[in-house]
């Protein structure tokens, strides 16, 4: 799933933004962040944190795979203090490489629900998104109400979904494994494959565009991709959102599958205290409001107002499965996809 070390380091060499070195790893009043989040609104998080605390934020931005390999290569000389990435499956992968350190923050433990953080304090969810079912309201009168329904033959040739190597699809199948066992999860994955309208391709927005174009009648996507098209112009999707309905699956059972953006203190952090302060800041009302209003995500903290676009999607019963299960079952999920020929 991750790039090999040689290829990854070659890619890193060409990233001009990656200029932090071990010689400047420690500086009073600074914190060094490695982030695979690529959202414009995060700029406001960094600047407001500095304004509130006086702590300067230095950052490196790259894909999760590149950051993981960089941290492994840097070892004890790494300047990284905080790692930000999306999906619990990726957080688990970093943790398995011993790249995080456990922290004990009363602020974080009291603010973040237990299923959205590592039980030993290795990582913490800072925002969440739900993986839901979208459908063409004109073409589908009886949309799927559960994840299991996505494998129902009545929806044959109607569904658009991402590739098997995508972390969102891996985590969704991993949750099915955790709830139902590998054999049942494999049967479900085969049914989903049989119902696809086209070969898996593109990102979540492309699945939603497939509904608009008529190429598919049903799509699986994270909530914030759709909410973003409500809030601002997204080519091929905005202007057509009224024709699309959505279902939060499994409301009468386990609840809807959720995932997170997460933060962790890097194992070799030289500015640990500042790193903890930054992660604690991300769970404050101001930062949580940015996640909601700026990137159309659901906050992890109760009582924070939703953005108007997310409000249109509504609230739901979430699956309270411990998100470490998504990482533990990730290899089994990929094995299932490979065995059934899901591309």
N, C-alpha and C positions, 0 to 999 in steps of 0.2 A: 504493500500500500504506500509506503514511503519511498522517496527517491534514495538511491544508494548514495553513500557518502561522497564518492568521487564526483558524481554528477551534481549533487547538491552544492558542494563547495565551489564547483566551477560556476554554477549559477549565482552563488553569493558574491563571487568576485566581481561580477558585473553590475551589482546593485550599488549605485553610488551613495545611496542614503545610509548604507551600513558602514558608519565611520567610527563607532565607539571602539575603543581599545582597552585592554586590561590596565594600561598605565593611567587611565582616567576613570577606572571603574568606581573608585570611591571618591566622593566629594561631599563635604558637609552641605546639606541643603539641596541635594539633588537626588533624583531617582531615575534609573535607566529601565526602559520598558521595551520588551520585545512583543510586538503585536501582529497578529494575522487578521485582526479586524480592519476593514477597509471602508469605514463609513465616515463621511464628511463631518458628521455631528460629533465624532470623538474629539475633534479639535477643540470644541468648547469644553469638553470634560477636562482636557489637559490644562487649558488656560485658566479655567475657573479653580481647579485644584491648586495651581501655583498662586493665584490671587488669594485664595483662602488660607494657604499654609506657608507661603514663601518658598516652597520647595520647587526647584526647577525640574521640569520633565525633559529628559532626553529619550529619544525613541528610535527603534529600528522596526520597519514594517516589511513583512514578507509573508509568503504562504506558510502554513503550519508545518509542512514537510521540511521546508528550508530552515525554519527556525529550530526545529527539533535537531536536525543534523548539525546546525551551527553550534547549538548548546553542547552537543556531544563532543564536537571537535575542540571547543574552547575549554571544556573541563573546568578545573578550578580557577582558571584565568578569566572566565567569562565575566563581562561587566554587567550582565543582566540581573536586574532586581525583581522585576515583575514580568510574568508571561501572560498575555491575553490571547485567547483563541476561541473559536466557536465549536460547539458540539462536545458533549461529554465523552464521546468515543475518542476524540483527539486528546482531551485532557488525560484520559486514562493511558493513552499511548505514551505521552510525555512522562507520566508517573511511573510506568513500567521501565522506563530508561533511567529512573532515579534522577530526574532533572528538577524535581520540586523538593521543597522542604516543608515539613509540617509546622504549622503555627497554631497558637491557641489565642484566639481573639474573642472575648466575650461579646463585643459589638457584633461581629460576624455571626457567631453561633446563635445569638438571640434574634438576629434580624432575618436570617436566611433559613427557610424550611429545611429540615434534615435531609429530605430526598434530593435537594438541589445543591448539596455540598458533600465533599468527601468526609466520611465519618472521622477520619484522623487529621483533618485540617490541611490536607495537601492541596485542595483547590476549592473554589467557591463560585457558585453561579451568580452572575451579576445582571443578567436579563434572560428572558425566556421567550420562546416562540412555540407555537403548536403546529403539528403536521396534520393537515386536515384535507377533506375531500371537497373539491370544487366541481361544479357541473353546469352544463348548458340548460338553463331553466326552460327554454322552448323545446328542447329535444329529450329531456329526461324528466319524466313525471314521477318516477319512483327511485330517487337517488340512493346510493348505498348509505346505510346508517351506521355501519361498523367497518372496521378494517377487514374483518372476515368476508364481508359482502363484496369487497373488491375482487375476490376470487370466484364469485358466483357467475356461472355461465351466461346468465341473462345479460351480463355486461360485456360479452365477448366482442372484441374489436372496437371498444369504446374508450379505453383508458390510455392516458399519457402519463409516463413516469420517467424518472431519471435513471441513469445507468447504475449497475450493481456496485461499482467502485465508489460511487458518491457516498460521502460519510452520512448524509441524511437517510439514504436508503439502507445503509448498513445498520444504522441505529434503529430504524423502524423494525427491520427484521430481527435485530438483536432483542428488541422488546418483546416480539412475538415468541422468540425462543424462551425468554425468561418466563413468560406467562403460560405458554402452552407446550413447551418441549420442542426438541429439534425435529422430530418426525412431523408433528402437526404444522410447524413453521415451514417445513419444506413443501408440504402439500399446499399450504397457503401461497407460498412464493410461486409454485408451479401454476396455480390458478390465476394469479396476477399476471404472470407471463403470458398465459393463454388468452387473456383478455386485452392485451395491449393493442392499441390502434396502429402503432408504428414501433420501430426499434427505438430503444431508449436513446435520448439525445438531449443536449442542451441543459440549461439550468432550470430552476423553478419557474422563473418568468416565462421561459419558453413553453413549459407545460400549460401555463395559463393562456398564452397566446394561441396554443393549439386549439383551445376551446373557441376562441374568437374566430379563428380561421375555418373552423369546422372539421379540422383534421381529427379531433377527438371530442368526445362528449363529456368526459370526466377526467379530472387531473388531480394528482396528489402534489401538494405544495405546502411550504411553510407559510404561516399567516402573514408575515410582514411583507412578503413580496406582493400580495394582493392589496394589503392596506396601503402600501406605498403608491400603488396605481390609483387609489382613491384620493390620496393627498396631493400627488403631483403628476406631471406628465410622464408616462412610461410608454414608449413607442410600441404600438401594436396591442396595447391593453387598455390604457386610459381611454375613457369615452365609451367603453364597452362593458364596464364593470356591472352595470345594472342588469345585464343579460346573464350574469353568472350568479348562481346560488352556491351556498356552502353548507357543509355538515361537519359539526364537531363529533367525530366518531365515538362509539362505545360509551355514550352517556348513561346507559343503563347497566354498564358492566365496569370494566377497569378504569374507564375515563380516557380522554384523548392523550395521545403520545405527545409529550413536551420535551424540548431540549433547550440548551442554554448557550449563552456566551459565558465564559468563565475566566477567572483570574487566579494566579498562584504566585507564591514567592519562589523565585529561582533558587535552586539548591545552593549555589555559591554566591548569593547576594552579598554585596559589600555594604549595602545601605538597607539592611533588613527593616529597621524601624520605619524608615520612610516608605518602604514597600508596603508594609502593613497599613500605614496611614492612607496610602493611595487606594488600596483595596477597600478599606473601611469607608473612604470617601465615596466610592462607587455604589455603596449601598445606602447612601444618604438620599433624602427626598429630592434634592436638586439634581443629582446625577441620575437617579431613577426616572425622573421626569424627562430628562434628555433622551434616555433610551426609549421612552414611550413616544414622546413628541417628535423626536428627530429621526428615529429609525423604525418607528411603528412596531416596536417590540412590546411584550408584556413585562411589567416590572416583576422583580422577585420579591419585593416588599409589599405587604398588604397596606392598603390605604392610599397608595399613590394613584393619582388620577390617570386614566388612560387618555391617549390622544384621541381626537375626534374620529380619525380614520379607524383606529382599533376599536373604539366604542361601537362603530357600525358593525363590526364583526361580532361583538358581544362577548360575554363571559361564558365560562364552561367548566365542567368538572374535569380536572386534569388527572391523568394517571400519576399516582404517587410512587411508582416504582423507583427505587434508588438508582440514580443515573450511573453509578459504577457498573451496573449490570449491562449497560450498553457497551462498555469497553470489554468486559469479561466475555461477552458473547459475540464480539466483533469478528473474530477469526472463524467461528462457526457459521456466522451469517454469510461471510464471503465464500466459504466452502459450499454452502447450499446453493448460492447463486451460480457458482461455477458448475456445480454438478447438474443443474437443470438447464444450463445454457442461456441463462439470463445475462445479456451483454452488459 
